[in-house]
């Protein structure tokens, strides 16, 4: 059981490091992490009675 926990923790650590490296290196390969912005306007009617 101890060996299994050790391998799972090593795998988790490697995945976290890979995710951080991908976040820093991704924009150099054309991956964009910026959200797409669109302007949305919706009319609001006040005191409708």
Secondary structure as the mmCIF struct_conf table of DSSP 4:
data_model
#
loop_
_struct_conf.conf_type_id
_struct_conf.id
_struct_conf.beg_label_comp_id
_struct_conf.beg_label_asym_id
_struct_conf.beg_label_seq_id
_struct_conf.end_label_comp_id
_struct_conf.end_label_asym_id
_struct_conf.end_label_seq_id
HELX_RH_AL_P HELX_RH_AL_P1 UNK A 2 UNK A 25
HELX_RH_3T_P HELX_RH_3T_P1 UNK A 26 UNK A 29
TURN_TY1_P TURN_TY1_P1 UNK A 30 UNK A 30
BEND BEND1 UNK A 34 UNK A 34
HELX_LH_PP_P HELX_LH_PP_P1 UNK A 35 UNK A 37
BEND BEND2 UNK A 47 UNK A 47
#
